[in-house]
Amino acid sequence: MTSQPAALLNLMLVEDDLVFRQGLITSLNSEPDLHVALEADSSEATLTRLSQWFEQDNQRSLDLILLSLDLGAATGVNTGLSLCQQLNARYPQIPILLLSTMPDPDVLVALQTTAMGYCQKNTATRELVLVIRQIASGYPNWTQGMVSIAQALTQPNVPSLSPSSLVSPPLTALGVVRRNMRLSGIQQIDDAIAHLNAQLSRGNLSVLDQLFLTGRRRELQTARWVVKRLLTSEAERFTDRLTALSGSVSQTDQTPTATPLTLTSSVTAIALPQSPTPYTEVSVQAASSTQLRSIQASLFDSTFAKLQGTLFNLTDSPLEIDILNNDKKHELLAIVLRQIEETLNDLRFSNIELAQLSGKCRMVTRNLWQATTNDFFGQYTTLSLSNSPIEQLQQPTINLVEVLLLDADVVQVNILDKIPAVNDFLAHLLFQTPLLIDNTTYALGSVEAMTRMEALLQNIMIQVANGVIQPLLNRFGDTIAIKQNFYDRRLLSIREIERFRNNLSWKYRVERLFREPTAIFESRYQLFVLHPQGITHTSIYAPRNQELADLGGVRLAVTLALETRDAIAPRLQSAVSFVGSSVVYVLTELIGRGIGLIGRGVIKGIGNALQDTRFSRR
């Protein structure tokens, strides 16, 4: 295994404190994947050097600007925020990371621009490097920005961040439309859920009606979550969090023993002090933990955004989730994604050790599958196996989830155990272990690591979803209630369902006997990932020596056939090429020239004969 740096990131540092600037440049340049290519100590110098950079070095990219909000503070004219706005207007393609010495009220204003992140200047170099890599990868990081504002809220001499000042900027016309759509949509969904709850509270419902209403309520709950997630702008989310922080601070002023507030959202949890304290005493969680959670939130947000597109299967092999209608497919994948996030949080709070993680992966995937099955179908959902409404009233019903969970061992062997790199995925997010990609190790937050982690997350999500549907197809594939509530309308007939199940059966046979041994021999895994047009697959390199040694029977014969082909094919190709070249030489150089000489002699003889005939006539 080799350890090589990730792609070199070119940085620009804008700081008027010479000592801090030189020290930070030295620290950043010591990282193998970071290089401070430009530095400046004023707004004018910054704009000039950026202009020169793009005029002279068009082939080199500038990946990030580190900008001090304290710029010009020594002269009494703070220009950091105005420079941030100018840079955003002139160079919107370059992400900006803000730095400051003390909790700064301007951080809120900077957030409302398109700055990608914020760190205090006393941040440990290791954590700062992690944030730089994350932002350069395209994922924002406002963890310390929220901490800074929370700290400023605890100081009475910061009037600009009083609770009454926590008002979002005027919304644009599009923002107003989005807000109104969100509020109206959530209200309508809440009314519909309340109506369904009232219907479900009645005791005279048939099994089919109960199943339908429960599924409808679950769809509405998922739709509410999606609407709130999609139609809430970042500024509104951040303002809501600030309002919560403000309320917590006012409560701590009145009740010193109040419980600390913990924010749990796409940003990491931040614990506020129990009473207003000086800046140096504010209690915040460990930086490594907050950065890990921030990167995790970025990965999940990116995957959730891709879930909003189409989910057509673009691969050449069928997937279990292909039988679901579009709404159910989106719902199932969203539930799996949420359960993966909850699983990571549970593991984080369980104080599991890195050495124990590999032994727990099988249990983790099994628990993830069980939790998703419970959530998707409903833990107490009952099902009647009769297709007649009259017989449904006479025959006893069964608990759907209990029956599906009986196939846990089958799903574990066929699907869950074959999900690659689960241990690497968990260890990278829980313990910040480097990720091995193509025999190269990449640190947490690097571009390559973020790209690979997103692919691993999407593959786990899709495969667990397949595992949820597999026992449903095996046990209740032709049940009327299941077909009406879950299946795509093109796959409702018995013939289409049986064809679909047979295709799945053949897929697993072919994969087990041919595709999987081939992948093991080629040291690669196949991942299912989300594409703008649907679900596709990609291959990643990974050593599989132990699996190759364990092969036997037909699977081993497949690898031997591949090895034999690889050994014979080049020599056979060379022999065929030599024979072909020889044939071409004989045809062109010998036979061709001979035919050419004969033809030339014939033509010459005809010419002489014509010439003799002409003379004889004279």
Buried (B, 14 or more C-beta within 10 A) or exposed (E): EEEEBBEBBBBBBBBBBEEBBEEBBEBBEEBEBBBBBBBBBBBEBBBEBBEEBEEEEEEEEBBBBBBBBBBBBEEEEBBBBEBBBBBBEEBEEBBBBBBBBBBBBBBBBBBBBBBBBBBBBEBEBBBBBBBBBBBBBEBBBBBBBBBBBBBBBBBEEBEEBEBEEBEBEEBEEEBEEBBEEBEEBBEBBEEBBEEBEEBBEEEEBEBBEBBBBBBBBBBBBBBBBBBBBEBBBEBBBBBBBBBBBBEBBEBBEEEEEBEEBEBEEBBBBBBBBBBBBEEEEBEBBEBBBBBBBBBBBBBBBBBBEBBEEBBBBEBEBBBBBBBBBEEBBBBBBBBBBBBBBEBBBEBBEEEBEEEEBEEBBEEBBBBBBBBBBBBBBBEEBBBBBBEEEEEBEEEEBBBBBEBBBEBBEEBBEBBBEBBBBBBBBBBBBBBBBBBBBEEBBBBBBBBBBBBBBBBBBBBBBBBBBBBBBBBBBBBBBBBBBBBBBBBBEEBBEEEBBEEBBEEBEEBBEEBBBBBBBBBBBEBBBBBBBBBEEEBBBBEBEBEBEEBBEEBEEEBBEBBEBBEEEEEEEEEEEEEEEEEEEEEEEEEEEEEEEEEEEEEEEEEEEEEEEEEEEEEEEE
